[in-house]
Amino acid sequence: MTHMTTVTSGDEAAALLTCVRNRPQKMSIHDVVSHVLDAGSAVAAWANMKGEAPTLFGDDPFAGAREEIRSWNSSWVSLLDKGYPARLRSVHDAPPFLFYRGSLEAVQRGGMSIVGTRRLSPAGEQRARDAAAYLAELRIPIISGLAAGIDAIAHDTALSQGGVPVGVIATPIAGPYTPAPNRDLHEKVAQSGVLISQFFPNDPVAKRNFIQRNATMSGLGEDRK
């Protein structure tokens, strides 16, 4: 799948990935992202941070990143791209890249999250369905994590009521880890809205992913108006 971009050049995308992978001066991801945004360019940020290219990159400090990007079999957008959700770019832990299936237009105007327990009561299920149906009627995107229980009910209702589902997952977008009962729901969300992951295609699944995913889910729905 070819990535089409309106802002990030090949150099910029590769430089951003190089900054993230190498993190000069042992910076946090947040600090790297802040430097890139302040500079307005990942290439300039790399130079400003005075990071030295690993020797395996040869004369091109971004060669390894270019190779990794070519291996991504997914649509993606970087925080330097025009298509990156504006609300998410403004939050503290904005992911440098988003991988997705579907249309990112679904999250350009924010949305509301409906999340909750996997083990729910009949009353809890009904409340989740009522809330999702109400948001669907208003055409407000419904953001959830696609876990079993409340999350799945929210998106199932969004789909049945013609709403806009936004699924934010804690695993790579094309990874093998998808609970069997939810695989069909993942496909439907991608077709009717968008399925999003902030994790690189070859990243392992880790517990910390779920905390990071929750922050991203919150940022996507944040409205500063």
Secondary structure, 3 states (H helix, E strand, C coil): CCCCCCCCCHHHHHHHHHHHHHCHHHCCHHHHHHHHHHHCCHHHHHHHCCCCCCHHHCCCCCHHHHHHHHCCCCEEEECCCCCCCHHHHCCCCCCCEEEEEECHHHHCCCCEECCCCCCCCHHHHHHHHHHHHHHHHCCCCEEECCCCCHHHHHHHHHHHCCCCEEEEECCCCCCCCCCHHHHHHHHHHHHHCEEEECCCCCCCCCHHHHHHHHHHHHHHHCCCC
